[in-house]
Amino acid sequence: MAVKNTFYDSVGGIASGEGLVHIEMTQRKDFNTENKEAKFEVSERVTVTINTFLRMHQAMGRVVDQLEEKGVIKKRGAKKKEEIN
């Protein structure tokens, strides 16, 4: 089975109901440089069970921690290691 790989620019919205979580994935639709505000449109809606959503949340948290450890990102208001010691 071929794996579909799609790039999304942002998450439009997340809603839950009846044991499912619906995640709207958006893609930028207007690349006009004159327009100061980018326009996005929902291109796909991913629907998962609550358990799957919670596992995704946990996995994303681990990736955020790894990115922070590598210095790729920094949490707002976070102190550097040198400041703590």
C-alpha positions, 0 to 999 in steps of 0.5 A, spaced: 500 500 500 502 506 498 503 511 503 500 518 501 504 524 503 501 531 503 503 538 506 499 542 510 500 549 512 496 549 518 491 546 522 484 550 521 480 547 527 479 541 532 472 539 534 470 532 538 463 529 538 460 522 539 467 519 540 471 522 535 476 528 534 475 532 527 482 535 525 481 540 519 488 541 515 489 547 511 493 549 505 495 556 503 491 558 497 493 565 496 500 567 494 499 574 492 505 578 495 500 584 495 496 581 500 498 582 507 494 576 510 495 569 507 488 566 506 488 558 507 482 553 506 480 547 509 483 541 504 482 535 508 479 533 515 482 528 519 477 524 523 480 519 529 478 516 535 479 520 542 484 514 543 488 516 537 488 523 538 491 522 545 496 518 542 498 523 537 498 529 542 503 524 547 507 523 541 507 530 538 509 532 546 515 528 545 517 531 538 517 538 541 521 536 547 526 533 542 526 539 538 527 543 544 533 539 547 536 540 540 535 548 540 531 548 534 525 551 538 525 555 545 519 555 549 516 562 550 519 565 557 524 559 558 530 560 561 537 557 558 541 552 561 546 557 563 541 561 567 538 555 571 545 553 574 
